[in-house]
Protein backbone atom coordinates (compact mmCIF):
# COMPACT_ATOMS: atom_id res chain seq x y z
CA UNK A 1 0.00 0.00 0.00
CA UNK A 2 1.31 3.44 -0.89
CA UNK A 3 1.98 5.70 2.09
CA UNK A 4 1.32 9.43 1.94
CA UNK A 5 2.80 11.90 4.45
CA UNK A 6 0.84 15.12 4.93
CA UNK A 7 1.80 18.18 7.04
CA UNK A 8 -0.47 18.14 10.07
CA UNK A 9 -1.43 21.83 10.21
CA UNK A 10 -3.77 21.97 7.19
CA UNK A 11 -5.17 18.54 8.04
CA UNK A 12 -6.05 19.87 11.50
CA UNK A 13 -7.86 22.78 9.84
CA UNK A 14 -9.85 20.36 7.67
CA UNK A 15 -10.76 18.21 10.68
CA UNK A 16 -12.06 21.33 12.43
CA UNK A 17 -14.03 22.48 9.37
CA UNK A 18 -15.56 19.02 8.97
CA UNK A 19 -16.83 19.23 12.52
CA UNK A 20 -18.19 22.77 12.33
CA UNK A 21 -19.18 23.71 8.74
CA UNK A 22 -22.44 22.17 7.42
CA UNK A 23 -21.08 22.01 3.85
CA UNK A 24 -18.17 20.14 2.28
CA UNK A 25 -14.78 21.86 2.07
CA UNK A 26 -12.11 21.10 -0.55
CA UNK A 27 -8.33 21.32 -0.35
CA UNK A 28 -5.59 20.72 -2.89
CA UNK A 29 -1.90 19.87 -2.65
CA UNK A 30 1.03 18.65 -4.71
CA UNK A 31 2.34 15.09 -4.50
CA UNK A 32 6.06 14.28 -4.63
CA UNK A 33 7.71 10.87 -4.62
CA UNK A 34 9.67 10.47 -1.38
CA UNK A 35 11.03 6.93 -1.44
CA UNK A 36 11.99 4.61 -4.30
CA UNK A 37 13.81 1.71 -2.63
CA UNK A 38 12.39 -1.68 -1.69
CA UNK A 39 9.23 -1.53 0.38
CA UNK A 40 6.03 0.47 0.19
CA UNK A 41 6.27 3.55 -2.06
CA UNK A 42 6.13 6.76 -0.03
CA UNK A 43 4.93 10.22 -1.05
CA UNK A 44 4.73 13.70 0.46
CA UNK A 45 2.00 16.31 0.01
CA UNK A 46 3.39 19.81 -0.39
CA UNK A 47 1.49 23.10 -0.40
CA UNK A 48 -1.79 21.65 0.89
CA UNK A 49 -4.29 24.52 1.08
CA UNK A 50 -8.03 24.94 1.61
CA UNK A 51 -9.78 26.11 -1.56
CA UNK A 52 -11.03 29.73 -1.41
CA UNK A 53 -14.79 30.32 -1.32
CA UNK A 54 -14.85 31.69 -4.86
CA UNK A 55 -13.27 28.51 -6.28
CA UNK A 56 -16.42 26.40 -5.87
CA UNK A 57 -18.75 25.54 -8.72
CA UNK A 58 -21.08 23.72 -6.35
CA UNK A 59 -21.02 23.25 -2.58
CA UNK A 60 -23.50 21.49 -0.30
CA UNK A 61 -23.63 19.09 2.63
CA UNK A 62 -23.26 16.08 0.33
CA UNK A 63 -21.20 17.31 -2.60
CA UNK A 64 -18.62 19.90 -3.63
CA UNK A 65 -16.98 20.62 -6.97
CA UNK A 66 -14.38 23.19 -7.99
CA UNK A 67 -14.47 25.48 -11.02
CA UNK A 68 -12.62 24.31 -14.16
CA UNK A 69 -10.38 27.39 -14.15
CA UNK A 70 -9.29 26.66 -10.58
CA UNK A 71 -8.51 23.04 -11.49
CA UNK A 72 -6.52 24.24 -14.50
CA UNK A 73 -4.47 26.48 -12.22
CA UNK A 74 -3.76 23.53 -9.91
CA UNK A 75 -2.71 21.37 -12.88
CA UNK A 76 -0.38 24.09 -14.18
CA UNK A 77 1.23 24.57 -10.77
CA UNK A 78 1.68 20.80 -10.40
CA UNK A 79 3.32 20.59 -13.84
CA UNK A 80 5.71 23.42 -12.94
CA UNK A 81 6.64 21.61 -9.72
CA UNK A 82 6.99 18.22 -11.40
CA UNK A 83 4.34 16.88 -9.05
CA UNK A 84 1.07 15.01 -8.94
CA UNK A 85 -2.05 16.32 -7.20
CA UNK A 86 -3.87 15.50 -3.98
CA UNK A 87 -7.57 16.35 -3.87
CA UNK A 88 -9.13 16.33 -0.41
CA UNK A 89 -12.67 17.13 0.71
CA UNK A 90 -14.57 16.90 3.96
CA UNK A 91 -17.65 14.95 4.96
CA UNK A 92 -19.26 17.32 7.47
CA UNK A 93 -20.90 16.56 10.80
CA UNK A 94 -20.06 14.70 13.98
CA UNK A 95 -21.57 11.47 12.62
CA UNK A 96 -20.42 11.63 8.99
CA UNK A 97 -20.08 8.97 6.35
CA UNK A 98 -16.62 7.53 6.98
CA UNK A 99 -15.13 6.84 3.58
CA UNK A 100 -16.00 7.67 -0.02
CA UNK A 101 -19.63 8.16 -1.04
CA UNK A 102 -21.40 7.14 -4.25
CA UNK A 103 -21.22 10.79 -5.34
CA UNK A 104 -17.46 10.75 -4.75
CA UNK A 105 -17.12 7.61 -6.89
CA UNK A 106 -19.19 9.12 -9.69
CA UNK A 107 -17.23 12.37 -9.88
CA UNK A 108 -13.75 11.01 -9.40
CA UNK A 109 -13.43 9.23 -12.73
CA UNK A 110 -13.49 12.45 -14.78
CA UNK A 111 -11.04 14.11 -12.39
CA UNK A 112 -8.65 11.20 -12.77
CA UNK A 113 -8.82 11.40 -16.56
CA UNK A 114 -8.27 15.17 -16.44
CA UNK A 115 -5.13 15.05 -14.29
CA UNK A 116 -3.66 11.93 -15.86
CA UNK A 117 -3.92 13.59 -19.28
CA UNK A 118 -2.21 16.77 -18.11
CA UNK A 119 0.21 15.22 -15.62
CA UNK A 120 0.95 11.70 -16.90
CA UNK A 121 4.15 11.39 -14.86
CA UNK A 122 2.53 12.28 -11.53
CA UNK A 123 0.95 10.21 -8.78
CA UNK A 124 -2.52 11.48 -7.85
CA UNK A 125 -4.58 10.84 -4.72
CA UNK A 126 -8.06 11.61 -3.39
CA UNK A 127 -9.02 11.78 0.27
CA UNK A 128 -12.08 12.21 2.47
CA UNK A 129 -11.51 14.07 5.72
CA UNK A 130 -14.00 13.80 8.60
CA UNK A 131 -13.74 15.44 12.00
CA UNK A 132 -11.67 12.49 13.24
CA UNK A 133 -10.33 10.46 10.30
CA UNK A 134 -8.77 10.58 6.84
CA UNK A 135 -9.61 8.02 4.11
CA UNK A 136 -7.33 8.06 1.05
CA UNK A 137 -7.02 6.24 -2.26
CA UNK A 138 -5.37 6.65 -5.63
CA UNK A 139 -7.37 9.10 -7.70
CA UNK A 140 -10.01 7.44 -9.85
CA UNK A 141 -11.43 5.00 -7.27
CA UNK A 142 -8.06 3.27 -7.16
CA UNK A 143 -6.43 1.18 -4.43
CA UNK A 144 -6.48 2.47 -0.87
CA UNK A 145 -3.50 4.49 0.32
CA UNK A 146 -2.20 4.96 3.87
CA UNK A 147 -2.23 8.63 4.94
CA UNK A 148 -0.39 9.88 8.00
CA UNK A 149 -0.05 13.38 9.44
CA UNK A 150 3.36 14.76 10.41
CA UNK A 151 3.78 17.73 12.73
CA UNK A 152 4.56 18.27 16.41
CA UNK A 153 2.54 15.07 16.80
CA UNK A 154 2.45 12.19 14.32
CA UNK A 155 -0.73 10.29 13.48
CA UNK A 156 -1.23 7.19 11.35
CA UNK A 157 -4.84 7.06 10.13
CA UNK A 158 -4.84 3.48 8.87
CA UNK A 159 -3.17 1.17 11.35
CA UNK A 160 -4.95 -0.24 14.38
CA UNK A 161 -3.97 -2.44 17.32
CA UNK A 162 -4.77 -6.14 17.37
CA UNK A 163 -5.50 -5.93 21.08
CA UNK A 164 -2.79 -8.50 21.94
CA UNK A 165 0.07 -6.98 23.95
CA UNK A 166 3.24 -8.72 25.12
CA UNK A 167 3.16 -8.99 28.92
CA UNK A 168 6.62 -7.44 29.22
CA UNK A 169 5.11 -4.08 28.23
CA UNK A 170 2.27 -4.14 30.76
CA UNK A 171 3.58 -1.25 32.87
CA UNK A 172 4.09 1.13 29.95
CA UNK A 173 0.76 0.13 28.36
CA UNK A 174 -0.76 1.38 31.60
CA UNK A 175 0.81 4.76 30.78
CA UNK A 176 -0.09 5.21 27.09
CA UNK A 177 -2.43 2.34 26.23
CA UNK A 178 -2.29 -0.68 23.90
CA UNK A 179 -2.71 1.58 20.86
CA UNK A 180 0.51 3.39 21.74
CA UNK A 181 2.34 0.10 22.20
CA UNK A 182 1.09 -1.11 18.81
CA UNK A 183 2.44 2.08 17.21
CA UNK A 184 5.87 1.48 18.75
CA UNK A 185 5.97 -2.08 17.44
CA UNK A 186 5.12 -0.94 13.90
CA UNK A 187 7.64 1.88 13.79
CA UNK A 188 10.92 1.94 11.93
CA UNK A 189 13.35 4.27 13.73
CA UNK A 190 16.83 5.34 12.66
CA UNK A 191 19.53 6.41 15.10
CA UNK A 192 22.31 8.44 13.48
CA UNK A 193 25.33 8.25 15.77
CA UNK A 194 25.78 5.43 18.30
CA UNK A 195 28.10 7.20 20.70
CA UNK A 196 27.41 8.67 24.12
CA UNK A 197 23.80 9.65 23.45
CA UNK A 198 22.87 7.29 20.61
CA UNK A 199 23.87 4.13 22.50
CA UNK A 200 21.51 5.09 25.34
CA UNK A 201 18.68 5.93 22.92
CA UNK A 202 19.12 2.50 21.28
CA UNK A 203 18.69 0.64 24.57
CA UNK A 204 15.71 2.74 25.65
CA UNK A 205 13.92 2.15 22.32
CA UNK A 206 14.62 -1.57 22.65
CA UNK A 207 13.04 -1.59 26.12
CA UNK A 208 10.02 0.30 24.74
CA UNK A 209 9.49 -2.36 22.06
CA UNK A 210 10.21 -0.41 18.86
CA UNK A 211 9.92 -2.90 16.01
CA UNK A 212 12.69 -1.89 13.58
CA UNK A 213 15.88 0.02 14.22
CA UNK A 214 18.40 1.30 11.69
CA UNK A 215 21.72 2.02 13.42
CA UNK A 216 24.16 4.34 11.63
CA UNK A 217 27.73 5.19 12.65
CA UNK A 218 31.03 5.18 10.80
CA UNK A 219 33.22 4.68 13.88
CA UNK A 220 34.64 1.83 15.94
CA UNK A 221 34.83 1.44 19.70
CA UNK A 222 38.07 2.64 21.26
CA UNK A 223 39.21 2.73 24.87
CA UNK A 224 38.21 6.38 25.33
CA UNK A 225 34.58 5.49 24.44
CA UNK A 226 34.10 2.98 27.26
CA UNK A 227 33.13 5.55 29.91
CA UNK A 228 30.05 6.61 27.97
CA UNK A 229 29.15 3.91 25.43
CA UNK A 230 26.13 2.08 26.84
CA UNK A 231 26.53 -1.69 26.52
CA UNK A 232 30.21 -1.64 25.51
CA UNK A 233 32.94 -3.61 27.28
CA UNK A 234 36.73 -3.74 26.97
CA UNK A 235 36.33 -6.73 24.68
CA UNK A 236 34.47 -4.58 22.17
CA UNK A 237 37.40 -2.28 21.37
CA UNK A 238 37.84 -2.33 17.60
CA UNK A 239 34.28 -3.41 16.85
CA UNK A 240 31.89 -1.11 14.96
CA UNK A 241 29.74 0.88 17.36
CA UNK A 242 26.63 -0.21 15.44
CA UNK A 243 27.49 -3.87 16.06
CA UNK A 244 27.69 -3.29 19.81
CA UNK A 245 24.36 -1.43 19.78
CA UNK A 246 22.69 -4.16 17.72
CA UNK A 247 23.88 -6.79 20.18
CA UNK A 248 22.44 -4.81 23.11
CA UNK A 249 19.10 -4.33 21.36
CA UNK A 250 18.78 -8.03 20.51
CA UNK A 251 19.57 -8.99 24.11
CA UNK A 252 16.81 -6.69 25.39
CA UNK A 253 14.21 -7.39 22.68
CA UNK A 254 14.90 -10.42 20.46
CA UNK A 255 11.82 -9.57 18.36
CA UNK A 256 13.29 -6.24 17.22
CA UNK A 257 14.77 -6.08 13.72
CA UNK A 258 18.17 -4.32 13.63
CA UNK A 259 19.88 -2.92 10.56
CA UNK A 260 23.42 -1.90 11.58
CA UNK A 261 25.04 0.33 8.96
CA UNK A 262 28.67 1.39 9.08
CA UNK A 263 28.59 4.72 7.28
CA UNK A 264 27.90 8.44 7.31
CA UNK A 265 24.52 10.06 6.65
CA UNK A 266 26.24 12.68 4.50
CA UNK A 267 26.73 9.98 1.84
CA UNK A 268 23.99 10.11 -0.78
CA UNK A 269 23.31 6.35 -0.79
CA UNK A 270 22.84 6.20 2.97
CA UNK A 271 20.71 9.37 3.05
CA UNK A 272 18.47 7.70 0.47
CA UNK A 273 18.04 4.68 2.74
CA UNK A 274 16.86 6.97 5.53
CA UNK A 275 13.80 7.93 3.47
CA UNK A 276 12.35 4.51 4.32
CA UNK A 277 12.11 5.08 8.11
CA UNK A 278 9.31 6.62 10.18
CA UNK A 279 11.36 8.56 12.74
CA UNK A 280 14.98 9.64 13.22
CA UNK A 281 17.13 10.37 16.27
CA UNK A 282 20.06 12.64 15.46
CA UNK A 283 22.82 11.78 17.94
CA UNK A 284 25.82 12.94 15.94
CA UNK A 285 28.28 15.72 16.73
CA UNK A 286 29.06 16.30 13.05
CA UNK A 287 27.71 19.61 11.76
CA UNK A 288 27.48 18.26 8.18
CA UNK A 289 25.39 15.26 9.20
CA UNK A 290 23.10 17.49 11.27
CA UNK A 291 22.58 19.71 8.22
CA UNK A 292 21.62 16.69 6.10
CA UNK A 293 19.27 15.25 8.73
CA UNK A 294 17.69 18.65 9.39
CA UNK A 295 16.73 19.08 5.74
CA UNK A 296 15.72 15.44 5.30
CA UNK A 297 13.23 15.74 8.19
CA UNK A 298 11.33 18.55 6.48
CA UNK A 299 11.89 17.63 2.84
CA UNK A 300 10.69 14.06 3.29
CA UNK A 301 8.32 14.65 6.25
CA UNK A 302 10.20 12.24 8.49
CA UNK A 303 10.06 13.62 12.04
CA UNK A 304 13.37 13.79 13.87
CA UNK A 305 14.71 14.60 17.31
CA UNK A 306 18.13 16.25 17.42
CA UNK A 307 20.05 16.38 20.69
CA UNK A 308 23.37 17.38 22.13
CA UNK A 309 25.26 17.70 25.42
CA UNK A 310 28.05 20.22 26.00
CA UNK A 311 30.41 20.34 28.99
CA UNK A 312 32.70 23.37 29.33
CA UNK A 313 35.78 23.37 31.54
CA UNK A 314 37.64 26.58 32.43
CA UNK A 315 40.89 26.75 34.33
CA UNK A 316 40.62 23.08 35.21
CA UNK A 317 37.13 23.39 36.69
CA UNK A 318 33.75 22.43 35.24
CA UNK A 319 32.05 25.71 34.31
CA UNK A 320 28.81 24.62 32.65
CA UNK A 321 26.77 21.64 31.51
CA UNK A 322 24.14 22.28 28.87
CA UNK A 323 21.92 20.04 26.82
CA UNK A 324 19.37 20.53 24.07
CA UNK A 325 16.57 18.36 22.70
CA UNK A 326 14.74 19.63 19.60
CA UNK A 327 12.08 17.96 17.49
CA UNK A 328 12.16 18.75 13.78
CA UNK A 329 8.83 18.47 11.94
CA UNK A 330 6.38 20.67 9.98
CA UNK A 331 5.10 23.51 12.15
CA UNK A 332 8.30 23.58 14.23
CA UNK A 333 11.35 25.73 13.58
CA UNK A 334 14.34 23.84 12.18
CA UNK A 335 18.02 23.94 13.13
CA UNK A 336 18.57 26.80 10.68
CA UNK A 337 15.83 28.79 12.43
CA UNK A 338 17.54 28.03 15.76
CA UNK A 339 20.91 29.23 14.37
CA UNK A 340 22.18 25.72 15.04
CA UNK A 341 23.92 25.11 11.71
CA UNK A 342 27.43 26.51 11.16
CA UNK A 343 27.78 26.79 7.41
CA UNK A 344 31.57 27.09 7.50
CA UNK A 345 31.87 23.96 9.63
CA UNK A 346 29.56 22.10 7.25
CA UNK A 347 31.75 23.16 4.33
CA UNK A 348 34.90 21.90 6.06
CA UNK A 349 33.36 18.59 7.05
CA UNK A 350 32.14 17.98 3.51
CA UNK A 351 35.63 18.47 2.05
CA UNK A 352 37.81 15.62 0.85
CA UNK A 353 41.22 15.27 2.57
CA UNK A 354 42.88 16.88 -0.46
CA UNK A 355 40.50 19.83 -0.35
CA UNK A 356 41.18 20.32 3.35
CA UNK A 357 44.94 20.36 2.80
CA UNK A 358 44.50 22.96 0.08
CA UNK A 359 42.23 25.22 2.15
CA UNK A 360 44.28 27.78 4.12
CA UNK A 361 41.30 28.41 6.43
CA UNK A 362 40.70 24.79 7.38
CA UNK A 363 40.98 24.17 11.12
CA UNK A 364 42.69 20.87 11.64
CA UNK A 365 42.17 18.28 14.36
CA UNK A 366 39.39 18.92 16.84
CA UNK A 367 40.02 18.79 20.59
CA UNK A 368 38.25 15.93 22.41
CA UNK A 369 35.40 17.27 24.51
CA UNK A 370 34.42 16.15 28.03
CA UNK A 371 31.69 13.48 28.17
CA UNK A 372 29.96 11.96 31.20
CA UNK A 373 27.34 9.20 30.89
CA UNK A 374 24.83 10.41 33.54
CA UNK A 375 24.65 13.83 31.87
CA UNK A 376 24.12 12.18 28.49
CA UNK A 377 21.43 10.06 30.13
CA UNK A 378 19.41 13.06 31.32
CA UNK A 379 19.27 14.52 27.81
CA UNK A 380 18.58 11.24 26.00
CA UNK A 381 15.78 10.31 28.40
CA UNK A 382 14.18 13.69 27.74
CA UNK A 383 14.51 13.03 24.00
CA UNK A 384 12.88 9.58 24.19
CA UNK A 385 10.06 10.98 26.34
CA UNK A 386 9.52 13.67 23.69
CA UNK A 387 9.38 10.92 21.05
CA UNK A 388 6.71 9.11 23.06
CA UNK A 389 4.60 12.25 23.39
CA UNK A 390 4.81 12.79 19.63
CA UNK A 391 3.66 9.34 18.56
CA UNK A 392 1.46 8.05 21.43
CA UNK A 393 -1.07 9.46 23.89
CA UNK A 394 1.74 10.03 26.39
CA UNK A 395 1.29 13.70 27.39
CA UNK A 396 3.87 16.39 26.72
CA UNK A 397 3.77 19.55 24.63
CA UNK A 398 7.42 20.65 24.67
CA UNK A 399 9.28 20.16 21.39
CA UNK A 400 12.41 22.11 22.35
CA UNK A 401 14.09 21.66 25.73
CA UNK A 402 17.20 23.23 27.25
CA UNK A 403 18.98 21.47 30.10
CA UNK A 404 21.21 23.26 32.61
CA UNK A 405 23.16 20.60 34.47
CA UNK A 406 24.61 23.01 37.01
CA UNK A 407 21.24 24.40 38.11
CA UNK A 408 19.48 21.09 37.56
CA UNK A 409 16.76 22.67 35.43
CA UNK A 410 15.00 21.84 32.19
CA UNK A 411 13.44 24.78 30.34
CA UNK A 412 10.99 24.44 27.43
CA UNK A 413 11.04 26.90 24.55
CA UNK A 414 8.80 27.52 21.55
CA UNK A 415 10.51 27.98 18.20
CA UNK A 416 8.34 28.88 15.22
CA UNK A 417 9.61 28.49 11.66
CA UNK A 418 11.18 31.60 10.20
CA UNK A 419 9.33 33.04 7.21
CA UNK A 420 10.98 32.03 3.93
CA UNK A 421 13.36 29.55 5.64
CA UNK A 422 15.15 27.56 2.96
CA UNK A 423 14.53 24.32 4.90
CA UNK A 424 11.24 24.37 6.81
CA UNK A 425 9.01 26.87 4.95
CA UNK A 426 6.65 26.30 2.01
CA UNK A 427 9.11 28.29 -0.11
CA UNK A 428 11.94 25.98 0.89
CA UNK A 429 12.40 22.22 1.08
CA UNK A 430 9.25 21.44 3.07
CA UNK A 431 7.49 18.30 1.74
CA UNK A 432 9.23 18.41 -1.65
CA UNK A 433 10.53 14.85 -1.45
CA UNK A 434 12.79 13.75 -4.28
CA UNK A 435 12.08 16.86 -6.32
CA UNK A 436 14.78 18.69 -4.33
CA UNK A 437 18.38 17.73 -3.64
CA UNK A 438 19.82 17.03 -0.22
CA UNK A 439 23.20 18.56 0.76
CA UNK A 440 25.00 15.21 0.55
CA UNK A 441 28.19 13.79 -0.93
CA UNK A 442 27.43 12.14 -4.24
N, C-alpha and C positions, 0 to 999 in steps of 0.2 A: 504493500500500500504506500502510495506517495505521501510524504509528510510535508506540511506547509507551516512555516514559522511566520507569525504575524505580530507586529509590535502591539503591545497590550493597550496602549492609551486609546487609540481609535476604537478598538474592540470594546473597551469599557464604555465609551460613549454610545456605541450601538446597543449594548446591553441595556443601558439606562433608557435610551429612546424606545426600545422595544417594550419596556415596562411602563412607560409613561405616555407615549404618543399613541392615539387610537388608529393611526394610519401607518402603512409600511414606509420604511426609510431605506434608501439605497446608498451604497458606498462603492467606490472603485479604487483599485490599486494595481500595481505593476509587479508581475511575477518574474523572478530571476532564479535560474538554476543555482543551487548552493552546494551540491555534492554529486560527484559523478563516479565514485569508486563503488566497490561491491557493497551490496546492501540496498535498503530502500532509498529511492531517489528523494532528495530533499530540496525544498524551494523556500525562498523568502518573498514576502509581500512588501514592497516599498511604496511609499507615497500614498498609503491608504487614506482616503478622505471621504467624508459624508457629502453626498451630492447636494448642491444648492437648491433652494426651493424652486427656482425658475428653470431647473433642468428637467422637471417631470412633464411627461406627456399625459400621464394618468396616475392617480394616487388615491388609494382607498384602503380600507381595513383588510382587504383580501388580495389586493393586486397593486403593483406599481410598475411603471415603465418609464424609461428615460427618452428624451427627444433624440431624433436621429443625429442632429448636429452636435449634441453633447457626446454621443457615442463615437462620432467621427473624430472629435477632438481627443477622446481617450485613445482611440486606435492610433492616431498620429503621434501622440506622446509616447505610447508604447513602442511604436516602430523606431522613434528617435532614440529610445533608451535600450533598444534591443531586447525587449521584454515581452512577456505575455500579459494577460489581464486577469484580474480577480474581480468578480462581480458579486457583491454581497447585498442582501436585503433582509429586513427584519420581518418576523411574524409577531405582531403586537399582542399585548395582553399578558396577564399573569398566569393564564392557563392556555397557552397558544398551541397550535399544531407544531409538534416537534418533528422537524424534517421537512422535506420538499412536498408541496401540494400538487394537485393535478394541474392547477393553473401555472405553477412553476415549470412542470414538465412540458406543458404545451408551448410555453413561450421560449423555452431555453434552446430548442432546436434551431430556430432562426438566428439567435444570438451566436450560437456555436458556428454556424455557417459563415456568418458575417465576419467574426474575428479570425477564423481559420483562413478565410480567403485573403484577408488583409495582413495577417501576421502568421504565416504558415510555419515559421520556425519557433513560435512561442508555445509555452504551456499555459493553458487557460483553465480557470477554476470558478465554480459558483458556490455560494454558501448562503445558508439561512441562519440568521442570528436571532435567538430569542432572549428573554431577560436573563437566562441562566446558561444557555448552551449555544454551541456552534455546530452545524451540520454542513459538511463540505463534500463536493464531488468534482470530478473533471467536467468541464463545461460541455453541455449537450447530453445530460442525463447519463454521464459516464460513470466509471467505477468510483466508489467512495474514496475520499482522501482523509488524512489524519491531521486536522488543524491543531496547533498549539500556540498559546499566547506567551510572548516573552517581554518582560518588563521587570520592575522591582520584584514582582512575584511571577512565577512560571506556572502555567496551567495547561495540562493535556486534556483535550475535550473528548477523546475517544476511549482511552484505556479505563478499565475498571478493575477492582480487586476481586479475586476469586473467593475471598472470605476465609481462606486457609492461611494461617500465619504460623511460621516456625516458632516453637515455644521459647527458643533462646531470645526472641525479641519481645517477649511479653511486657517487660517493664517499659520499654520505649513506646510500644503500641499504646500503653496506658497514657502516654504523653501526647501523641499526635495521631492515634487511631490506626486501624488496619489499612485504610486507604493510603495514608502516608507511608506505611511500610511497603505497600505494594509499589508505590512510586519509586522508592529507593531501590527495590529489587529490579525494576525495569531499566533504571538509568544506566547510561554509559558516561563515565566521568574520566576526564584526563587530568593528570597532575604533571605539570611542567616544572621540573626541578625536584629531585628527591634528596635534598640535603637536610639542613637543620629544621626547616618548617615542613617541607614536603614529605619527609619520612614520617612525621607525626600525623599529618593529614591522612596519609595512606592507611595507617593503622586505625585511625578513628573511623574512616569510611568503611573499612573492613568490619569493624565492630557494629556499625550501623546496618550492614547488610546490603551495601551497594552492589549491584549485580555485575557490572563490567568496569574494569579500571585499565586505562592506558597510562603507562608510567614512562616518562620521558626524561632522560638525563644523559649527558655525554660523558660524564666523569666516572672515575673509579674511587673506591674507598681507599683512603690513606690514613695513617696513624692519627693525623691531626683532626680527622672527622669523628673519631670514636667518642668524643665527649658530647656530641650533639646528634649523632645519627641514630635515630630510634631503630632498635632491632639489630644493630651491627655489633659484631664481636671482633676480637683481634684476628680471628681466623678468616675474616672477610676482607682483610687488606688485599687490594689488587683486584677484587671482584667489581663488576659494574654496580653502581648504586641501585639501578633498577632491578637487578637480580636479587639483591638483599631485600628490597621492598616487596617484590613479588613473593619471596619466600615467607615473609612475615604475614602478608595478606592471606596466603593459602593456609598458613597455620591457624589463623584466626577464623577464617571463613572458607572452607574447602569448596563451597559452591560458587564462589566468586570467580569470574573469568579475568585473568590478568594478561595484559599485552605489554611486556617490557620492551622498550625501544631505546637503544643506545643512539642518541642523536641530539640535534639542536633544532628548536622550533623555528629558527631563522632560515632553515633549509626549505626550499619550496616543496619538495616531496613530502616532508614531514608535516609542514603546515597544511598541505592538502589532506593528509590523513586526519587531522584534527577536525575537519569539517563534518566528520561522521559521528562526533560525540554530542552529548546533550548538555554537558556542563564542564567547565574548566577551572582548575585551581592554578593560579600563577604563583609559583614558589621559587622563582629564579631571581638572582641578583644581577643578571645581565640586562642592561638598558635596551639593547637591540631586541632581545626576545620579548621584553615587556612591550615594546612598541608594536611588534608583530601581533602578540596576543591581544593587546588593546584594540587594534583595528579589526582583528578577526572576530572578536566578540560582537561588535556592532555591525560589521559588514555581513556576517553570516548569521546573525541573531542567535549566537551561542552564548548564554550568560556565563560570566566568569567572575571569580573573586581573586583579586590581587592582594598580596600581603607582603609585609616586610618588617624586620626588627633591626633597630640601629642602637648600638652601644658606643658611647663616646667617653674616652678616657683623656683626662688632662692632668699633666704633671704627675703621672703615676696613680691618679685616683679616678674612680668612676664618676663622671660628671652628669651623665644623663642616660636614660633608657627610654626609647620611644618605639612605638609600634603603630602600624596602620593596617586596616582591613577595609577594602573598598570593592563593592560589587559593581560590575560593568555590564550594563544592559540598557535597552531603549528606555528613555525617560530619566536616566541617571547620567550625570556628567562623567566624562571619560578621564583617562590619565592626562590627556592633553589639557582638558579643562582644569584639572587640578594642578597644572604646571609640574607634572610628575615625569615628563619625558625630556631628557637632555639630548637635544638633537646632535650636538657635537660628539657626545659619548656614543650615541647610536652609530654615527658615521665611522668613528674609530673602530668600534666592535665589528662592523660589517666589512672592514678592510681585510684583504689578504695579507699574509706576512710581508710580502714584497711591497705592497702599498704602504704598510705601516713603516717599514724601513725608509721608504722614500719621502714620508711626510715629516717635515721638520717640526710640526706642532704635535705630533703623536706623543702622548704620555705613556711611558713604558710600563713596567710591571706594577701591578696594584699592590697595596700593602694589606696583608691579612687583617681582617677586622675581628674584634672580640665577638664571641658567640657563647651563649649559656643556654642549656636545654630548657630549664624552667621558664625562662623569659620567652623563648620560642613557643613553649607550650601554651602560655597565656594567650598569645596572639593567634595561634592556629586553632585553639578551641573556640575563640570568638569567631573565627572565620567559618568553622564547620557549623556552629550554631546559626550564623547568618545564612548559610546554605540551607539548613533545615527550614528556617523561616521563609525562605524563598520558594521552596518546592513542596512543603507540607503545610498542615494547619498549625504547626508550631508557631507561637506568636513571636513577633519581633519586627519592628518597623525600620530600625537603623540599617542603612546600606553603606555607611562610611563611619568608621570608628577610629579614634586616636587613643592610644594607650600611653600613659606616663608611668613608667615602672618605678620612678623615685617616689612620686606622690601616691602611687597605687590607685590611679583613677583611669576610667574609660569614658571618653567623651564622644557622643554622637555628633555628626555634622551633616547638614544637607548640602548637596552639591548639584545644582541644576546644569544641564548642558548649556554651553555657551552658544549664542546665536552664530550661525554660519561655521561652526566647528567642522574642520575637514574630516573628522572621524565620526562624531556621534550626531550630527545634524542631518536633516533631510537633504541639504545641499552637499553633504559629504558622502561618506562611505555607508551610511546607515541602510541596511537591508538590501544592498546592491549585489550580494552574492558574488558569483563568478564574473559578473560584468565589470568589476573593478579589479585592480591588481593589489596584492599585498606587498608590503616592503620587505621582501624576502630575498635570499640568495638563490639565483637560478641554478 
